[in-house]
Amino acid sequence: DHPAVTVSHAITNLAVASFGESRRLEPIGDAARARWLKEIEWLLLPVQHIVMMKPAVKVLDDGTRVEVMQQQLRQDIADALPALRGIDESLYHVLSRFNPADIAVDWQKNPQ
């Protein structure tokens, strides 16, 4: 498998493990949120270190210009990572605003 697919599956499994325990729609507790944040950081840490080497010019103290290779985060990751974090934060804000009165559901077998 491609590493991106592996990370995607891991994030999906994390979501199931963190939020799949809920038997009903309810606000996210502090413990579940803390676990989610910790585990998502563990999953994204390797992604944050996928870099490309780009040529750059470094000026030494004596004014000499030297060409060096500089690490740069891959462009697709640099674009997607902030978006992923933003979506995660938006999802948390939506789920954290629920209260039991908003989620009152009447589970009747035969509504008549």
FENRADA-V639258 format. One record per residue. OMEGA is omega in whole degrees, -180 to 180 (* if undefined). Layout:
((OMEGA) (OMEGA))
This chain:
((176) (-180) (180) (178) (179) (178) (179) (178) (180) (178) (177) (179) (177) (179) (178) (-179) (-177) (-172) (-180) (179) (-178) (178) (-180) (178) (-178) (179) (178) (179) (-180) (-179) (179) (179) (180) (179) (179) (-178) (-179) (-177) (179) (176) (177) (-179) (-176) (-178) (179) (-179) (-179) (-179) (174) (-173) (173) (177) (-179) (176) (178) (179) (178) (179) (180) (-179) (-179) (178) (179) (178) (-178) (177) (180) (174) (-176) (178) (177) (178) (179) (-174) (-180) (178) (179) (178) (-172) (-175) (177) (178) (178) (179) (178) (178) (178) (-180) (178) (178) (179) (-179) (178) (-177) (-178) (-179) (179) (169) (-174) (-180) (180) (-170) (180) (-180) (178) (-178) (178) (180) (-177) (179) (179) (*))
